[in-house]
């Protein structure tokens, strides 16, 4: 029983909410999820400009004041627009960006299966100049083996 309680406490401790993060960690996580308005095509975390450093400090200030990640992201979106997000939204039109790769992979798999079946069916048909496989009776098979043996000089 003690063991079960101890394991439960360990699980609860490991599953602690993200709000237990320090403001620095939260600001760092957010800076990796936000595109830099100062360095095109780079996340705020990777942008070396002074303006980016100032913005990261500002985000850390939001975190220190007790704002949640969602609230900070919403504020940044309000100020800079939806394009500030490094990842597409999981709602509305943004869901297409998440589903499109899976749909393309499924379509590619279906195409591959179709082509393999088609090529296998073609291979099963006799090719010109290639001997066809004909069913032979036991007597015919015995006669054929005897003739082949005679040609090879096995008799």
Secondary structure, DSSP 8 states (H G I E B T S, - for coil): -HHHHHHHHHHHHHT--GGGS-HHHHHHHHHHSBB-SSSTTSBTTT--SHHHHHHHHHHHHHHHTT--HHHHHHHHHHHH-GGGBSS--SSTTHHHHHHHHHHHHHHHHHHHHHHHHHHHHHHHS--TTS-------HHHHHHHHHHHHHHHT--
